[in-house]
Amino acid sequence: MAKFLEILELMRNNPKGIRFNDLCKVCDEYFGDPRQSGSSHRVYKTPWQGDPRVNIQNSKGKAKPYQIKQVLQAIDRLEVQND
């Protein structure tokens, strides 16, 4: 669990340079298994329609910074809904 929280903290402090596999761990923790993972994208189901979407893509082993920001927005929205 500590590793997961460390990754989340790194994502919030600097969305550049996050490994794709680390982003997958965070998304799996919050959103469960991806509904699509066979292509170059991993798409996660959210309890709402529209933005923020959780659609991430591997870019040479790294996660794309704009997608990390979208994931963080989705996590924040999910936490607000669950409170």
C-alpha positions in Angstrom: 0.0 0.0 0.0 2.9 2.4 0.7 4.1 2.0 -2.8 0.7 2.9 -4.2 0.6 6.1 -2.1 4.1 7.0 -3.1 3.2 6.7 -6.8 0.1 8.9 -6.2 2.2 11.5 -4.5 4.7 11.6 -7.3 1.8 11.9 -9.8 0.5 14.9 -7.9 3.9 16.6 -7.6 5.2 16.0 -11.1 3.0 14.4 -13.8 6.0 14.0 -16.1 8.2 11.0 -15.9 5.7 8.6 -14.4 6.1 5.0 -15.6 3.1 3.6 -17.4 3.1 0.5 -15.2 2.9 2.7 -12.1 0.0 4.6 -13.5 -1.7 1.2 -14.2 -1.3 0.2 -10.5 -3.0 3.4 -9.4 -5.9 3.1 -11.9 -6.4 -0.6 -11.0 -6.6 0.4 -7.3 -9.2 3.1 -7.9 -11.2 1.9 -10.9 -10.7 -1.9 -10.9 -9.8 -3.9 -14.0 -9.8 -2.0 -17.3 -12.7 -2.6 -19.6 -10.3 -2.5 -22.5 -6.7 -3.4 -22.5 -6.0 -5.3 -25.7 -5.0 -2.4 -27.8 -2.5 0.4 -27.1 -4.9 2.0 -24.7 -6.3 0.9 -21.3 -9.7 2.3 -20.7 -11.3 2.2 -17.2 -14.9 2.4 -16.3 -16.1 5.3 -14.2 -19.4 5.8 -12.4 -20.1 8.9 -14.6 -20.3 9.6 -18.3 -17.9 12.0 -20.0 -15.0 13.8 -18.5 -12.7 13.2 -16.8 -12.1 10.0 -18.7 -9.7 7.4 -17.6 -8.0 6.3 -20.8 -4.3 5.8 -20.6 -1.7 4.9 -23.2 1.8 3.5 -23.0 4.4 5.9 -24.6 7.7 4.1 -24.6 7.2 2.9 -21.0 6.1 6.3 -19.7 2.6 7.7 -19.1 1.5 10.8 -21.0 1.4 13.8 -18.6 -2.0 15.0 -19.8 -3.5 11.6 -19.2 -2.0 11.6 -15.6 -3.8 14.9 -15.0 -7.0 13.3 -16.3 -6.6 10.4 -13.9 -5.9 12.7 -11.0 -9.1 14.6 -11.8 -11.1 11.4 -12.0 -9.6 10.2 -8.6 -10.5 13.6 -7.0 -14.1 13.3 -8.4 -14.4 9.7 -7.2 -13.3 10.7 -3.7 -15.8 13.5 -3.6 -18.6 11.2 -4.7 -17.6 8.6 -2.1 -17.6 11.0 0.9 
